[in-house]
Amino acid sequence: MDNDAISYHEKAIAKKHKPIKIDLEKFPRQWISLKKLNNEFVIYEPCDGNTTAFEINESSVLFFYQLEPDADLISELRKITENEIELELRTVPQKTETEKTELTIKPTEFENVYLLTYSFGEWYVTPKEKVSEFDIVVNHCPTMKRMEFNGFDKE
């Protein structure tokens, strides 16, 4: 993971917005994105880059996208339970004029599957501790790059 990019975003935001520290209690910190294939949730490992993942720590949310990481600072903890969280975040002005975003993670009707909603998208996710509950689809490319798999179910 590219810690320089994360550090850059955190420092840039902190110049204007003082981060707060939150207690995550028993709420999971690390989340892995899921895809739907033939009505089943799976983890997709792309040929190029990483499986999209998210991490919540005491003062920021880290976004590990396929090719580049990103970070926003937590400005308000609106709600937290054992399996749900709602945060207000501060971000860089390039993302939004107000420099405010929101992130929620809520359980779905599917076991170990949650919906992460961020101001700029939605992902099905699972806590890192639950990845063994899902099959993994690997776009294996040991010697040369190949097209990413595009046959996932449409939402």
C-alpha positions as CSV (number, residue, x, y, z in Angstrom):
1,M,0.0,0.0,0.0
2,D,1.2,3.5,-0.8
3,N,1.6,5.2,2.5
4,D,3.0,8.4,0.9
5,A,-0.3,9.1,-0.9
6,I,-2.3,8.4,2.3
7,S,0.0,10.7,4.4
8,Y,-0.2,13.4,1.7
9,H,-4.0,13.4,1.8
10,E,-4.2,13.3,5.6
11,K,-1.7,16.2,6.0
12,A,-3.4,18.3,3.3
13,I,-6.8,18.0,5.0
14,A,-5.4,18.5,8.5
15,K,-4.1,21.9,7.4
16,K,-7.7,23.2,7.4
17,H,-9.7,20.7,9.4
18,K,-8.6,19.4,12.8
19,P,-9.2,15.6,12.9
20,I,-11.0,14.1,15.9
21,K,-10.3,10.7,17.5
22,I,-13.0,8.2,17.8
23,D,-13.4,4.9,19.7
24,L,-14.4,2.2,17.2
25,E,-15.3,-0.1,20.1
26,K,-16.0,-3.6,18.5
27,F,-16.7,-2.2,15.1
28,P,-14.5,-3.9,12.4
29,R,-11.7,-1.7,11.1
30,Q,-10.7,-3.4,7.8
31,W,-13.2,-4.1,5.0
32,I,-12.7,-5.8,1.7
33,S,-14.9,-5.1,-1.4
34,L,-17.1,-7.8,-2.9
35,K,-18.5,-8.4,-6.4
36,K,-21.6,-10.4,-7.3
37,L,-21.1,-13.3,-9.7
38,N,-24.0,-15.7,-10.6
39,N,-26.0,-14.3,-7.6
40,E,-23.1,-15.1,-5.2
41,F,-20.8,-12.6,-3.5
42,V,-17.1,-13.2,-4.3
43,I,-13.8,-11.4,-3.8
44,Y,-12.2,-10.3,-7.0
45,E,-8.4,-10.1,-7.3
46,P,-7.6,-8.1,-10.4
47,C,-4.6,-8.7,-12.7
48,D,-3.5,-5.1,-12.2
49,G,-3.6,-3.5,-8.8
50,N,-5.4,-4.5,-5.6
51,T,-8.8,-5.6,-4.5
52,T,-10.6,-2.4,-3.3
53,A,-10.4,-2.2,0.5
54,F,-11.2,0.3,3.2
55,E,-9.8,0.9,6.7
56,I,-11.2,2.9,9.5
57,N,-8.8,4.0,12.2
58,E,-9.3,6.4,15.1
59,S,-9.0,9.6,13.0
60,S,-9.4,8.7,9.3
61,V,-10.8,6.5,6.7
62,L,-8.4,5.0,4.2
63,F,-9.5,4.0,0.7
64,F,-7.3,1.4,-1.0
65,Y,-8.7,1.6,-4.6
66,Q,-7.5,-0.8,-7.3
67,L,-4.6,1.4,-8.3
68,E,-4.2,4.3,-5.8
69,P,-5.0,4.9,-2.1
70,D,-6.8,7.9,-0.7
71,A,-7.8,9.1,2.8
72,D,-10.3,11.4,4.4
73,L,-10.3,12.6,8.0
74,I,-13.1,11.9,10.4
75,S,-14.9,15.1,11.6
76,E,-17.9,13.5,13.3
77,L,-19.0,10.1,14.5
78,R,-22.8,10.2,14.0
79,K,-23.6,6.6,14.9
80,I,-21.8,3.4,15.9
81,T,-23.2,0.0,16.8
82,E,-21.6,-3.4,16.7
83,N,-22.4,-3.7,12.9
84,E,-23.2,-0.2,11.7
85,I,-21.3,3.1,11.5
86,E,-22.1,6.6,10.1
87,L,-19.3,9.1,9.8
88,E,-18.9,12.7,8.5
89,L,-15.6,13.1,6.8
90,R,-13.4,16.0,5.7
91,T,-11.7,15.7,2.3
92,V,-9.6,17.7,-0.2
93,P,-11.3,20.5,-2.2
94,Q,-10.6,18.6,-5.4
95,K,-13.3,16.0,-4.4
96,T,-16.1,18.4,-3.2
97,E,-16.5,22.2,-2.8
98,T,-17.6,21.9,0.8
99,E,-14.8,19.5,1.7
100,K,-17.3,17.3,3.5
101,T,-18.3,13.8,2.7
102,E,-20.2,11.0,4.4
103,L,-19.5,7.3,4.8
104,T,-21.9,4.7,6.2
105,I,-21.5,0.9,6.6
106,K,-24.7,-1.0,7.2
107,P,-25.6,-4.7,7.1
108,T,-27.5,-6.1,4.2
109,E,-29.9,-9.1,4.2
110,F,-27.0,-11.3,3.1
111,E,-24.8,-12.9,5.8
112,N,-21.5,-11.1,6.3
113,V,-22.3,-8.7,3.5
114,Y,-22.5,-4.9,4.2
115,L,-23.2,-1.9,2.1
116,L,-20.6,0.8,2.3
117,T,-21.9,4.1,1.0
118,Y,-19.5,7.0,0.4
119,S,-20.4,10.3,-1.2
120,F,-18.8,9.1,-4.4
121,G,-20.0,5.5,-4.7
122,E,-21.3,2.3,-3.1
123,W,-19.6,-1.0,-2.5
124,Y,-20.6,-4.4,-1.1
125,V,-18.0,-5.2,1.6
126,T,-17.2,-7.7,4.3
127,P,-15.0,-7.4,7.4
128,K,-11.5,-8.7,6.7
129,E,-12.1,-11.4,9.3
130,K,-14.9,-12.8,7.2
131,V,-13.0,-13.1,3.8
132,S,-12.7,-16.9,4.2
133,E,-16.5,-17.1,3.9
134,F,-16.3,-16.1,0.2
135,D,-14.8,-17.6,-3.0
136,I,-12.1,-15.6,-4.6
137,V,-12.0,-14.9,-8.4
138,V,-8.4,-14.4,-9.5
139,N,-7.5,-12.8,-12.8
140,H,-4.3,-14.7,-13.0
141,C,-1.6,-13.0,-15.1
142,P,1.9,-14.1,-14.0
143,T,3.7,-13.2,-17.2
144,M,1.6,-10.5,-19.0
145,K,-1.2,-8.1,-18.4
146,R,-4.7,-9.2,-19.5
147,M,-8.1,-7.6,-19.6
148,E,-9.9,-7.4,-16.2
149,F,-12.9,-9.7,-15.8
150,N,-16.1,-7.8,-16.6
151,G,-18.7,-10.5,-16.3
152,F,-20.0,-9.6,-12.8
153,D,-23.7,-9.3,-12.2
154,K,-25.1,-5.9,-12.9
155,E,-26.8,-4.4,-9.8
